[in-house]
Amino acid sequence: MATKVYIVYYSMYGHVEKLAEEIRKGAASVEGVEAKLWQAVAALDISQRSIGFRPFIEYLKFQPSVPETLPEEALLKMSAPPKSGSPIITPNDLTEADGFVLGFPTRFGMMAAQFKAFLDATGGLWRTQALAGKPAGIFYSTGSQGGGQETTALTAITQLVHHGMIFVPIGYTFGAGMFEMEKVKGGSPYGAGTFAGDGSRQPTQLELEQAFHQGKYIATITKKLKVSTA
């Protein structure tokens, strides 16, 4: 049976999506691995939080994926392009995967609220620890060099910890590409990354290569873990 790696991302301007596509290619290059792209655009309606803890946990288990958290008018003013054709994931879809690579833009040094809203809807999976023991990596896009290339991943790790998941950083396995000093390059030992700037800058070839490497690296580890626990 194939090892399934899900690349789950939220992308407003397309930068994270470009990295996601390369990560999928990298993961798919590993023999026996099935890599799939998913968009996470879910938002959690917490209007029923007053019904009590146990009923609320049951409520969380059945939360479906719903449209983008920002209204269409706001997205138009922000010049955000239309969403791609990648399928939209729901929390329950996560249980089908053996490993993950999660990607999102940065907002004030942390993951964008849209992706956090999706993770907030995984309460039912948290309750049963359905994702415990599964490996996961992180990738991201920031607006500037000081915009959170490390803090975004660092603060996102808490989400994995509560689910009992295994964080898989790329460390310095990308080799010489990790030490590039002549050109601006996103990414860190935590995972692949890019800089969006004012939106016009696109991921460079080196950043895309790092994303491919991350996909291949995590897919390899996911496959090894699956075989060892079979």
Buried (B, 14 or more C-beta within 10 A) or exposed (E): EEBBBBBBBBBBBBBBBBBBBBBBBBBBBBEEBBBBBBBBBBBBEBEEEEEEEEEBEBBBBEBEBBEBBBEEEEBEEEEBEEBBEBEBBBBBBBEEBBBBBBBBBBBEBBBBBBBBBBBBBBBBBBEEEBBEEBBBBBBBBBBEEEBBBBBBBBBBBEBBEBBEBBBBBBEEEBEEBBEBEEEEBBBBEBBBBBBBBEBEBBBBEBBBBBBBBBBBBBBBBBBEBBEEEE
